[in-house]
Amino acid sequence: MVSLSVNPDGVFEADRYGICARGSYDRLREAVERLIRDAGLRRQIGLRASAFARECFTERNIERVIHLLGSPS
């Protein structure tokens, strides 16, 4: 994942789940070129992002999500 300026909760810091160009089109281009050249980095980012999604956004977490949202009235 490459983002021009969006970095929710800093998840792109240190290239954990993607790369944020911090609003710079030059950085955006560099990030895309870096990912094109570096298959290992693409794989690492993809594996971390996949693990994060499984951890946070699966049915096994539905009770935690419902608790955070509050019970329906």
mmCIF file of the N, C-alpha and C atoms, coordinates in Angstrom:
data_MODEL
# 
_entry.id   MODEL 
# 
loop_
_atom_site.group_PDB 
_atom_site.id 
_atom_site.type_symbol 
_atom_site.label_atom_id 
_atom_site.label_alt_id 
_atom_site.label_comp_id 
_atom_site.label_asym_id 
_atom_site.label_entity_id 
_atom_site.label_seq_id 
_atom_site.pdbx_PDB_ins_code 
_atom_site.Cartn_x 
_atom_site.Cartn_y 
_atom_site.Cartn_z 
_atom_site.occupancy 
_atom_site.B_iso_or_equiv 
_atom_site.pdbx_formal_charge 
_atom_site.auth_seq_id 
_atom_site.auth_comp_id 
_atom_site.auth_asym_id 
_atom_site.auth_atom_id 
_atom_site.pdbx_PDB_model_num 
ATOM 1   N N  . MET A 1 1  ? 0.848   -1.168  0.000  1.00 0.00 ? 1  MET A N  1 
ATOM 2   C CA . MET A 1 1  ? 0.000   0.000   0.000  1.00 0.00 ? 1  MET A CA 1 
ATOM 3   C C  . MET A 1 1  ? 0.890   1.226   0.000  1.00 0.00 ? 1  MET A C  1 
ATOM 4   N N  . VAL A 1 2  ? 0.570   2.136   -0.858 1.00 0.00 ? 2  VAL A N  1 
ATOM 5   C CA . VAL A 1 2  ? 1.254   3.423   -0.907 1.00 0.00 ? 2  VAL A CA 1 
ATOM 6   C C  . VAL A 1 2  ? 0.189   4.504   -0.793 1.00 0.00 ? 2  VAL A C  1 
ATOM 7   N N  . SER A 1 3  ? 0.425   5.471   0.076  1.00 0.00 ? 3  SER A N  1 
ATOM 8   C CA . SER A 1 3  ? -0.517  6.554   0.298  1.00 0.00 ? 3  SER A CA 1 
ATOM 9   C C  . SER A 1 3  ? 0.165   7.893   0.058  1.00 0.00 ? 3  SER A C  1 
ATOM 10  N N  . LEU A 1 4  ? -0.540  8.804   -0.578 1.00 0.00 ? 4  LEU A N  1 
ATOM 11  C CA . LEU A 1 4  ? 0.005   10.147  -0.777 1.00 0.00 ? 4  LEU A CA 1 
ATOM 12  C C  . LEU A 1 4  ? 0.099   10.888  0.548  1.00 0.00 ? 4  LEU A C  1 
ATOM 13  N N  . SER A 1 5  ? -0.982  10.862  1.346  1.00 0.00 ? 5  SER A N  1 
ATOM 14  C CA . SER A 1 5  ? -0.946  11.650  2.576  1.00 0.00 ? 5  SER A CA 1 
ATOM 15  C C  . SER A 1 5  ? -1.682  11.025  3.759  1.00 0.00 ? 5  SER A C  1 
ATOM 16  N N  . VAL A 1 6  ? -2.442  9.985   3.546  1.00 0.00 ? 6  VAL A N  1 
ATOM 17  C CA . VAL A 1 6  ? -3.214  9.381   4.625  1.00 0.00 ? 6  VAL A CA 1 
ATOM 18  C C  . VAL A 1 6  ? -2.358  8.326   5.330  1.00 0.00 ? 6  VAL A C  1 
ATOM 19  N N  . ASN A 1 7  ? -2.297  8.434   6.673  1.00 0.00 ? 7  ASN A N  1 
ATOM 20  C CA . ASN A 1 7  ? -1.530  7.497   7.484  1.00 0.00 ? 7  ASN A CA 1 
ATOM 21  C C  . ASN A 1 7  ? -2.265  7.297   8.812  1.00 0.00 ? 7  ASN A C  1 
ATOM 22  N N  . PRO A 1 8  ? -3.394  6.556   8.770  1.00 0.00 ? 8  PRO A N  1 
ATOM 23  C CA . PRO A 1 8  ? -4.213  6.420   9.974  1.00 0.00 ? 8  PRO A CA 1 
ATOM 24  C C  . PRO A 1 8  ? -3.450  5.767   11.122 1.00 0.00 ? 8  PRO A C  1 
ATOM 25  N N  . ASP A 1 9  ? -3.478  6.418   12.244 1.00 0.00 ? 9  ASP A N  1 
ATOM 26  C CA . ASP A 1 9  ? -2.812  5.922   13.457 1.00 0.00 ? 9  ASP A CA 1 
ATOM 27  C C  . ASP A 1 9  ? -1.331  5.627   13.236 1.00 0.00 ? 9  ASP A C  1 
ATOM 28  N N  . GLY A 1 10 ? -0.723  6.228   12.227 1.00 0.00 ? 10 GLY A N  1 
ATOM 29  C CA . GLY A 1 10 ? 0.708   6.042   11.976 1.00 0.00 ? 10 GLY A CA 1 
ATOM 30  C C  . GLY A 1 10 ? 1.085   4.642   11.519 1.00 0.00 ? 10 GLY A C  1 
ATOM 31  N N  . VAL A 1 11 ? 0.140   3.887   10.930 1.00 0.00 ? 11 VAL A N  1 
ATOM 32  C CA . VAL A 1 11 ? 0.412   2.499   10.568 1.00 0.00 ? 11 VAL A CA 1 
ATOM 33  C C  . VAL A 1 11 ? 1.460   2.344   9.472  1.00 0.00 ? 11 VAL A C  1 
ATOM 34  N N  . PHE A 1 12 ? 1.761   3.432   8.755  1.00 0.00 ? 12 PHE A N  1 
ATOM 35  C CA . PHE A 1 12 ? 2.766   3.334   7.700  1.00 0.00 ? 12 PHE A CA 1 
ATOM 36  C C  . PHE A 1 12 ? 4.156   3.737   8.178  1.00 0.00 ? 12 PHE A C  1 
ATOM 37  N N  . GLU A 1 13 ? 4.282   4.124   9.437  1.00 0.00 ? 13 GLU A N  1 
ATOM 38  C CA . GLU A 1 13 ? 5.602   4.478   9.957  1.00 0.00 ? 13 GLU A CA 1 
ATOM 39  C C  . GLU A 1 13 ? 6.521   3.268   9.874  1.00 0.00 ? 13 GLU A C  1 
ATOM 40  N N  . ALA A 1 14 ? 7.761   3.500   9.549  1.00 0.00 ? 14 ALA A N  1 
ATOM 41  C CA . ALA A 1 14 ? 8.785   2.446   9.436  1.00 0.00 ? 14 ALA A CA 1 
ATOM 42  C C  . ALA A 1 14 ? 8.368   1.360   8.441  1.00 0.00 ? 14 ALA A C  1 
ATOM 43  N N  . ASP A 1 15 ? 7.536   1.740   7.457  1.00 0.00 ? 15 ASP A N  1 
ATOM 44  C CA . ASP A 1 15 ? 7.107   0.809   6.398  1.00 0.00 ? 15 ASP A CA 1 
ATOM 45  C C  . ASP A 1 15 ? 6.449   -0.455  6.950  1.00 0.00 ? 15 ASP A C  1 
ATOM 46  N N  . ARG A 1 16 ? 5.734   -0.317  8.066  1.00 0.00 ? 16 ARG A N  1 
ATOM 47  C CA . ARG A 1 16 ? 5.096   -1.501  8.661  1.00 0.00 ? 16 ARG A CA 1 
ATOM 48  C C  . ARG A 1 16 ? 4.031   -2.090  7.752  1.00 0.00 ? 16 ARG A C  1 
ATOM 49  N N  . TYR A 1 17 ? 3.059   -1.263  7.354  1.00 0.00 ? 17 TYR A N  1 
ATOM 50  C CA . TYR A 1 17 ? 1.928   -1.764  6.565  1.00 0.00 ? 17 TYR A CA 1 
ATOM 51  C C  . TYR A 1 17 ? 1.821   -1.064  5.218  1.00 0.00 ? 17 TYR A C  1 
ATOM 52  N N  . GLY A 1 18 ? 2.771   -0.270  4.870  1.00 0.00 ? 18 GLY A N  1 
ATOM 53  C CA . GLY A 1 18 ? 2.774   0.469   3.621  1.00 0.00 ? 18 GLY A CA 1 
ATOM 54  C C  . GLY A 1 18 ? 3.701   1.659   3.747  1.00 0.00 ? 18 GLY A C  1 
ATOM 55  N N  . ILE A 1 19 ? 3.634   2.531   2.766  1.00 0.00 ? 19 ILE A N  1 
ATOM 56  C CA . ILE A 1 19 ? 4.501   3.700   2.751  1.00 0.00 ? 19 ILE A CA 1 
ATOM 57  C C  . ILE A 1 19 ? 3.647   4.939   2.527  1.00 0.00 ? 19 ILE A C  1 
ATOM 58  N N  . CYS A 1 20 ? 3.821   5.940   3.371  1.00 0.00 ? 20 CYS A N  1 
ATOM 59  C CA . CYS A 1 20 ? 3.119   7.210   3.221  1.00 0.00 ? 20 CYS A CA 1 
ATOM 60  C C  . CYS A 1 20 ? 4.099   8.242   2.681  1.00 0.00 ? 20 CYS A C  1 
ATOM 61  N N  . ALA A 1 21 ? 3.700   8.915   1.614  1.00 0.00 ? 21 ALA A N  1 
ATOM 62  C CA . ALA A 1 21 ? 4.561   9.915   0.970  1.00 0.00 ? 21 ALA A CA 1 
ATOM 63  C C  . ALA A 1 21 ? 4.458   11.283  1.636  1.00 0.00 ? 21 ALA A C  1 
ATOM 64  N N  . ARG A 1 22 ? 3.657   11.406  2.683  1.00 0.00 ? 22 ARG A N  1 
ATOM 65  C CA . ARG A 1 22 ? 3.500   12.652  3.445  1.00 0.00 ? 22 ARG A CA 1 
ATOM 66  C C  . ARG A 1 22 ? 3.200   13.855  2.545  1.00 0.00 ? 22 ARG A C  1 
ATOM 67  N N  . GLY A 1 23 ? 2.331   13.632  1.550  1.00 0.00 ? 23 GLY A N  1 
ATOM 68  C CA . GLY A 1 23 ? 1.863   14.724  0.705  1.00 0.00 ? 23 GLY A CA 1 
ATOM 69  C C  . GLY A 1 23 ? 2.765   15.090  -0.454 1.00 0.00 ? 23 GLY A C  1 
ATOM 70  N N  . SER A 1 24 ? 3.849   14.378  -0.649 1.00 0.00 ? 24 SER A N  1 
ATOM 71  C CA . SER A 1 24 ? 4.803   14.703  -1.713 1.00 0.00 ? 24 SER A CA 1 
ATOM 72  C C  . SER A 1 24 ? 4.658   13.723  -2.881 1.00 0.00 ? 24 SER A C  1 
ATOM 73  N N  . TYR A 1 25 ? 4.400   14.280  -4.067 1.00 0.00 ? 25 TYR A N  1 
ATOM 74  C CA . TYR A 1 25 ? 4.293   13.432  -5.249 1.00 0.00 ? 25 TYR A CA 1 
ATOM 75  C C  . TYR A 1 25 ? 5.647   12.809  -5.595 1.00 0.00 ? 25 TYR A C  1 
ATOM 76  N N  . ASP A 1 26 ? 6.735   13.501  -5.306 1.00 0.00 ? 26 ASP A N  1 
ATOM 77  C CA . ASP A 1 26 ? 8.065   12.923  -5.539 1.00 0.00 ? 26 ASP A CA 1 
ATOM 78  C C  . ASP A 1 26 ? 8.290   11.719  -4.635 1.00 0.00 ? 26 ASP A C  1 
ATOM 79  N N  . ARG A 1 27 ? 7.916   11.844  -3.367 1.00 0.00 ? 27 ARG A N  1 
ATOM 80  C CA . ARG A 1 27 ? 8.048   10.705  -2.445 1.00 0.00 ? 27 ARG A CA 1 
ATOM 81  C C  . ARG A 1 27 ? 7.124   9.560   -2.849 1.00 0.00 ? 27 ARG A C  1 
ATOM 82  N N  . LEU A 1 28 ? 5.935   9.913   -3.338 1.00 0.00 ? 28 LEU A N  1 
ATOM 83  C CA . LEU A 1 28 ? 4.994   8.895   -3.792 1.00 0.00 ? 28 LEU A CA 1 
ATOM 84  C C  . LEU A 1 28 ? 5.606   8.087   -4.931 1.00 0.00 ? 28 LEU A C  1 
ATOM 85  N N  . ARG A 1 29 ? 6.173   8.768   -5.918 1.00 0.00 ? 29 ARG A N  1 
ATOM 86  C CA . ARG A 1 29 ? 6.821   8.100   -7.040 1.00 0.00 ? 29 ARG A CA 1 
ATOM 87  C C  . ARG A 1 29 ? 7.974   7.227   -6.550 1.00 0.00 ? 29 ARG A C  1 
ATOM 88  N N  . GLU A 1 30 ? 8.790   7.765   -5.653 1.00 0.00 ? 30 GLU A N  1 
ATOM 89  C CA . GLU A 1 30 ? 9.919   7.000   -5.101 1.00 0.00 ? 30 GLU A CA 1 
ATOM 90  C C  . GLU A 1 30 ? 9.445   5.753   -4.363 1.00 0.00 ? 30 GLU A C  1 
ATOM 91  N N  . ALA A 1 31 ? 8.351   5.872   -3.618 1.00 0.00 ? 31 ALA A N  1 
ATOM 92  C CA . ALA A 1 31 ? 7.816   4.732   -2.875 1.00 0.00 ? 31 ALA A CA 1 
ATOM 93  C C  . ALA A 1 31 ? 7.341   3.644   -3.829 1.00 0.00 ? 31 ALA A C  1 
ATOM 94  N N  . VAL A 1 32 ? 6.643   4.040   -4.877 1.00 0.00 ? 32 VAL A N  1 
ATOM 95  C CA . VAL A 1 32 ? 6.157   3.061   -5.860 1.00 0.00 ? 32 VAL A CA 1 
ATOM 96  C C  . VAL A 1 32 ? 7.342   2.378   -6.541 1.00 0.00 ? 32 VAL A C  1 
ATOM 97  N N  . GLU A 1 33 ? 8.331   3.170   -6.939 1.00 0.00 ? 33 GLU A N  1 
ATOM 98  C CA . GLU A 1 33 ? 9.517   2.595   -7.580 1.00 0.00 ? 33 GLU A CA 1 
ATOM 99  C C  . GLU A 1 33 ? 10.250  1.649   -6.635 1.00 0.00 ? 33 GLU A C  1 
ATOM 100 N N  . ARG A 1 34 ? 10.323  2.023   -5.360 1.00 0.00 ? 34 ARG A N  1 
ATOM 101 C CA . ARG A 1 34 ? 10.981  1.171   -4.360 1.00 0.00 ? 34 ARG A CA 1 
ATOM 102 C C  . ARG A 1 34 ? 10.269  -0.165  -4.236 1.00 0.00 ? 34 ARG A C  1 
ATOM 103 N N  . LEU A 1 35 ? 8.948   -0.126  -4.186 1.00 0.00 ? 35 LEU A N  1 
ATOM 104 C CA . LEU A 1 35 ? 8.186   -1.369  -4.066 1.00 0.00 ? 35 LEU A CA 1 
ATOM 105 C C  . LEU A 1 35 ? 8.280   -2.221  -5.328 1.00 0.00 ? 35 LEU A C  1 
ATOM 106 N N  . ILE A 1 36 ? 8.341   -1.576  -6.467 1.00 0.00 ? 36 ILE A N  1 
ATOM 107 C CA . ILE A 1 36 ? 8.504   -2.325  -7.719 1.00 0.00 ? 36 ILE A CA 1 
ATOM 108 C C  . ILE A 1 36 ? 9.830   -3.087  -7.708 1.00 0.00 ? 36 ILE A C  1 
ATOM 109 N N  . ARG A 1 37 ? 10.874  -2.430  -7.236 1.00 0.00 ? 37 ARG A N  1 
ATOM 110 C CA . ARG A 1 37 ? 12.216  -3.029  -7.236 1.00 0.00 ? 37 ARG A CA 1 
ATOM 111 C C  . ARG A 1 37 ? 12.440  -4.048  -6.121 1.00 0.00 ? 37 ARG A C  1 
ATOM 112 N N  . ASP A 1 38 ? 11.741  -3.905  -5.004 1.00 0.00 ? 38 ASP A N  1 
ATOM 113 C CA . ASP A 1 38 ? 12.050  -4.688  -3.807 1.00 0.00 ? 38 ASP A CA 1 
ATOM 114 C C  . ASP A 1 38 ? 10.936  -5.690  -3.480 1.00 0.00 ? 38 ASP A C  1 
ATOM 115 N N  . ALA A 1 39 ? 11.053  -6.872  -4.052 1.00 0.00 ? 39 ALA A N  1 
ATOM 116 C CA . ALA A 1 39 ? 10.037  -7.911  -3.830 1.00 0.00 ? 39 ALA A CA 1 
ATOM 117 C C  . ALA A 1 39 ? 9.977   -8.314  -2.356 1.00 0.00 ? 39 ALA A C  1 
ATOM 118 N N  . GLY A 1 40 ? 11.121  -8.322  -1.680 1.00 0.00 ? 40 GLY A N  1 
ATOM 119 C CA . GLY A 1 40 ? 11.145  -8.686  -0.264 1.00 0.00 ? 40 GLY A CA 1 
ATOM 120 C C  . GLY A 1 40 ? 10.349  -7.711  0.583  1.00 0.00 ? 40 GLY A C  1 
ATOM 121 N N  . LEU A 1 41 ? 10.503  -6.418  0.313  1.00 0.00 ? 41 LEU A N  1 
ATOM 122 C CA . LEU A 1 41 ? 9.750   -5.410  1.060  1.00 0.00 ? 41 LEU A CA 1 
ATOM 123 C C  . LEU A 1 41 ? 8.256   -5.546  0.779  1.00 0.00 ? 41 LEU A C  1 
ATOM 124 N N  . ARG A 1 42 ? 7.896   -5.758  -0.495 1.00 0.00 ? 42 ARG A N  1 
ATOM 125 C CA . ARG A 1 42 ? 6.473   -5.965  -0.828 1.00 0.00 ? 42 ARG A CA 1 
ATOM 126 C C  . ARG A 1 42 ? 5.916   -7.134  -0.041 1.00 0.00 ? 42 ARG A C  1 
ATOM 127 N N  . ARG A 1 43 ? 6.671   -8.211  0.017  1.00 0.00 ? 43 ARG A N  1 
ATOM 128 C CA . ARG A 1 43 ? 6.209   -9.402  0.729  1.00 0.00 ? 43 ARG A CA 1 
ATOM 129 C C  . ARG A 1 43 ? 6.078   -9.133  2.229  1.00 0.00 ? 43 ARG A C  1 
ATOM 130 N N  . GLN A 1 44 ? 7.072   -8.478  2.833  1.00 0.00 ? 44 GLN A N  1 
ATOM 131 C CA . GLN A 1 44 ? 7.021   -8.176  4.267  1.00 0.00 ? 44 GLN A CA 1 
ATOM 132 C C  . GLN A 1 44 ? 5.816   -7.308  4.603  1.00 0.00 ? 44 GLN A C  1 
ATOM 133 N N  . ILE A 1 45 ? 5.624   -6.249  3.830  1.00 0.00 ? 45 ILE A N  1 
ATOM 134 C CA . ILE A 1 45 ? 4.487   -5.361  4.074  1.00 0.00 ? 45 ILE A CA 1 
ATOM 135 C C  . ILE A 1 45 ? 3.181   -6.126  3.911  1.00 0.00 ? 45 ILE A C  1 
ATOM 136 N N  . GLY A 1 46 ? 3.094   -6.938  2.867  1.00 0.00 ? 46 GLY A N  1 
ATOM 137 C CA . GLY A 1 46 ? 1.876   -7.722  2.628  1.00 0.00 ? 46 GLY A CA 1 
ATOM 138 C C  . GLY A 1 46 ? 1.583   -8.697  3.749  1.00 0.00 ? 46 GLY A C  1 
ATOM 139 N N  . LEU A 1 47 ? 2.608   -9.383  4.229  1.00 0.00 ? 47 LEU A N  1 
ATOM 140 C CA . LEU A 1 47 ? 2.408   -10.337 5.329  1.00 0.00 ? 47 LEU A CA 1 
ATOM 141 C C  . LEU A 1 47 ? 1.985   -9.631  6.606  1.00 0.00 ? 47 LEU A C  1 
ATOM 142 N N  . ARG A 1 48 ? 2.624   -8.506  6.916  1.00 0.00 ? 48 ARG A N  1 
ATOM 143 C CA . ARG A 1 48 ? 2.241   -7.757  8.129  1.00 0.00 ? 48 ARG A CA 1 
ATOM 144 C C  . ARG A 1 48 ? 0.811   -7.227  8.012  1.00 0.00 ? 48 ARG A C  1 
ATOM 145 N N  . ALA A 1 49 ? 0.471   -6.698  6.844  1.00 0.00 ? 49 ALA A N  1 
ATOM 146 C CA . ALA A 1 49 ? -0.877  -6.155  6.652  1.00 0.00 ? 49 ALA A CA 1 
ATOM 147 C C  . ALA A 1 49 ? -1.930  -7.260  6.737  1.00 0.00 ? 49 ALA A C  1 
ATOM 148 N N  . SER A 1 50 ? -1.618  -8.403  6.175  1.00 0.00 ? 50 SER A N  1 
ATOM 149 C CA . SER A 1 50 ? -2.545  -9.533  6.223  1.00 0.00 ? 50 SER A CA 1 
ATOM 150 C C  . SER A 1 50 ? -2.750  -10.013 7.663  1.00 0.00 ? 50 SER A C  1 
ATOM 151 N N  . ALA A 1 51 ? -1.671  -10.118 8.411  1.00 0.00 ? 51 ALA A N  1 
ATOM 152 C CA . ALA A 1 51 ? -1.778  -10.529 9.814  1.00 0.00 ? 51 ALA A CA 1 
ATOM 153 C C  . ALA A 1 51 ? -2.578  -9.512  10.618 1.00 0.00 ? 51 ALA A C  1 
ATOM 154 N N  . PHE A 1 52 ? -2.349  -8.227  10.377 1.00 0.00 ? 52 PHE A N  1 
ATOM 155 C CA . PHE A 1 52 ? -3.083  -7.167  11.062 1.00 0.00 ? 52 PHE A CA 1 
ATOM 156 C C  . PHE A 1 52 ? -4.580  -7.274  10.764 1.00 0.00 ? 52 PHE A C  1 
ATOM 157 N N  . ALA A 1 53 ? -4.917  -7.492  9.489  1.00 0.00 ? 53 ALA A N  1 
ATOM 158 C CA . ALA A 1 53 ? -6.335  -7.598  9.105  1.00 0.00 ? 53 ALA A CA 1 
ATOM 159 C C  . ALA A 1 53 ? -6.982  -8.813  9.772  1.00 0.00 ? 53 ALA A C  1 
ATOM 160 N N  . ARG A 1 54 ? -6.278  -9.942  9.792  1.00 0.00 ? 54 ARG A N  1 
ATOM 161 C CA . ARG A 1 54 ? -6.831  -11.132 10.455 1.00 0.00 ? 54 ARG A CA 1 
ATOM 162 C C  . ARG A 1 54 ? -7.011  -10.899 11.951 1.00 0.00 ? 54 ARG A C  1 
ATOM 163 N N  . GLU A 1 55 ? -6.083  -10.188 12.541 1.00 0.00 ? 55 GLU A N  1 
ATOM 164 C CA . GLU A 1 55 ? -6.141  -9.914  13.983 1.00 0.00 ? 55 GLU A CA 1 
ATOM 165 C C  . GLU A 1 55 ? -7.300  -8.988  14.345 1.00 0.00 ? 55 GLU A C  1 
ATOM 166 N N  . CYS A 1 56 ? -7.542  -7.991  13.517 1.00 0.00 ? 56 CYS A N  1 
ATOM 167 C CA . CYS A 1 56 ? -8.483  -6.926  13.888 1.00 0.00 ? 56 CYS A CA 1 
ATOM 168 C C  . CYS A 1 56 ? -9.845  -6.990  13.217 1.00 0.00 ? 56 CYS A C  1 
ATOM 169 N N  . PHE A 1 57 ? -9.952  -7.633  12.080 1.00 0.00 ? 57 PHE A N  1 
ATOM 170 C CA . PHE A 1 57 ? -11.171 -7.502  11.279 1.00 0.00 ? 57 PHE A CA 1 
ATOM 171 C C  . PHE A 1 57 ? -11.766 -8.847  10.876 1.00 0.00 ? 57 PHE A C  1 
ATOM 172 N N  . THR A 1 58 ? -11.834 -9.782  11.794 1.00 0.00 ? 58 THR A N  1 
ATOM 173 C CA . THR A 1 58 ? -12.439 -11.075 11.490 1.00 0.00 ? 58 THR A CA 1 
ATOM 174 C C  . THR A 1 58 ? -13.620 -11.321 12.416 1.00 0.00 ? 58 THR A C  1 
ATOM 175 N N  . GLU A 1 59 ? -14.378 -12.349 12.099 1.00 0.00 ? 59 GLU A N  1 
ATOM 176 C CA . GLU A 1 59 ? -15.559 -12.666 12.907 1.00 0.00 ? 59 GLU A CA 1 
ATOM 177 C C  . GLU A 1 59 ? -15.208 -12.972 14.356 1.00 0.00 ? 59 GLU A C  1 
ATOM 178 N N  . ARG A 1 60 ? -14.002 -13.498 14.597 1.00 0.00 ? 60 ARG A N  1 
ATOM 179 C CA . ARG A 1 60 ? -13.646 -13.831 15.980 1.00 0.00 ? 60 ARG A CA 1 
ATOM 180 C C  . ARG A 1 60 ? -13.551 -12.581 16.863 1.00 0.00 ? 60 ARG A C  1 
ATOM 181 N N  . ASN A 1 61 ? -13.469 -11.416 16.247 1.00 0.00 ? 61 ASN A N  1 
ATOM 182 C CA . ASN A 1 61 ? -13.373 -10.159 16.989 1.00 0.00 ? 61 ASN A CA 1 
ATOM 183 C C  . ASN A 1 61 ? -14.705 -9.436  17.107 1.00 0.00 ? 61 ASN A C  1 
ATOM 184 N N  . ILE A 1 62 ? -15.767 -10.042 16.648 1.00 0.00 ? 62 ILE A N  1 
ATOM 185 C CA . ILE A 1 62 ? -17.052 -9.341  16.602 1.00 0.00 ? 62 ILE A CA 1 
ATOM 186 C C  . ILE A 1 62 ? -17.530 -8.930  17.998 1.00 0.00 ? 62 ILE A C  1 
ATOM 187 N N  . GLU A 1 63 ? -17.274 -9.748  19.000 1.00 0.00 ? 63 GLU A N  1 
ATOM 188 C CA . GLU A 1 63 ? -17.711 -9.386  20.353 1.00 0.00 ? 63 GLU A CA 1 
ATOM 189 C C  . GLU A 1 63 ? -16.974 -8.136  20.841 1.00 0.00 ? 63 GLU A C  1 
ATOM 190 N N  . ARG A 1 64 ? -15.698 -8.024  20.526 1.00 0.00 ? 64 ARG A N  1 
ATOM 191 C CA . ARG A 1 64 ? -14.923 -6.846  20.933 1.00 0.00 ? 64 ARG A CA 1 
ATOM 192 C C  . ARG A 1 64 ? -15.452 -5.606  20.209 1.00 0.00 ? 64 ARG A C  1 
ATOM 193 N N  . VAL A 1 65 ? -15.770 -5.752  18.932 1.00 0.00 ? 65 VAL A N  1 
ATOM 194 C CA . VAL A 1 65 ? -16.295 -4.625  18.159 1.00 0.00 ? 65 VAL A CA 1 
ATOM 195 C C  . VAL A 1 65 ? -17.638 -4.191  18.708 1.00 0.00 ? 65 VAL A C  1 
ATOM 196 N N  . ILE A 1 66 ? -18.513 -5.139  19.000 1.00 0.00 ? 66 ILE A N  1 
ATOM 197 C CA . ILE A 1 66 ? -19.825 -4.811  19.556 1.00 0.00 ? 66 ILE A CA 1 
ATOM 198 C C  . ILE A 1 66 ? -19.665 -4.110  20.901 1.00 0.00 ? 66 ILE A C  1 
ATOM 199 N N  . HIS A 1 67 ? -18.727 -4.596  21.718 1.00 0.00 ? 67 HIS A N  1 
ATOM 200 C CA . HIS A 1 67 ? -18.469 -3.964  23.022 1.00 0.00 ? 67 HIS A CA 1 
ATOM 201 C C  . HIS A 1 67 ? -18.006 -2.521  22.840 1.00 0.00 ? 67 HIS A C  1 
ATOM 202 N N  . LEU A 1 68 ? -17.107 -2.290  21.906 1.00 0.00 ? 68 LEU A N  1 
ATOM 203 C CA . LEU A 1 68 ? -16.605 -0.935  21.661 1.00 0.00 ? 68 LEU A CA 1 
ATOM 204 C C  . LEU A 1 68 ? -17.701 -0.005  21.162 1.00 0.00 ? 68 LEU A C  1 
ATOM 205 N N  . LEU A 1 69 ? -18.610 -0.527  20.335 1.00 0.00 ? 69 LEU A N  1 
ATOM 206 C CA . LEU A 1 69 ? -19.686 0.296   19.789 1.00 0.00 ? 69 LEU A CA 1 
ATOM 207 C C  . LEU A 1 69 ? -20.820 0.495   20.779 1.00 0.00 ? 69 LEU A C  1 
ATOM 208 N N  . GLY A 1 70 ? -20.896 -0.371  21.759 1.00 0.00 ? 70 GLY A N  1 
ATOM 209 C CA . GLY A 1 70 ? -21.997 -0.308  22.727 1.00 0.00 ? 70 GLY A CA 1 
ATOM 210 C C  . GLY A 1 70 ? -23.143 -1.155  22.245 1.00 0.00 ? 70 GLY A C  1 
ATOM 211 N N  . SER A 1 71 ? -23.958 -1.617  23.161 1.00 0.00 ? 71 SER A N  1 
ATOM 212 C CA . SER A 1 71 ? -25.071 -2.468  22.772 1.00 0.00 ? 71 SER A CA 1 
ATOM 213 C C  . SER A 1 71 ? -26.194 -1.627  22.174 1.00 0.00 ? 71 SER A C  1 
ATOM 214 N N  . PRO A 1 72 ? -26.899 -2.200  21.197 1.00 0.00 ? 72 PRO A N  1 
ATOM 215 C CA . PRO A 1 72 ? -28.007 -1.455  20.554 1.00 0.00 ? 72 PRO A CA 1 
ATOM 216 C C  . PRO A 1 72 ? -29.122 -1.170  21.553 1.00 0.00 ? 72 PRO A C  1 
ATOM 217 N N  . SER A 1 73 ? -29.772 -0.048  21.397 1.00 0.00 ? 73 SER A N  1 
ATOM 218 C CA . SER A 1 73 ? -30.872 0.324   22.304 1.00 0.00 ? 73 SER A CA 1 
ATOM 219 C C  . SER A 1 73 ? -32.170 -0.252  21.848 1.00 0.00 ? 73 SER A C  1 
# 
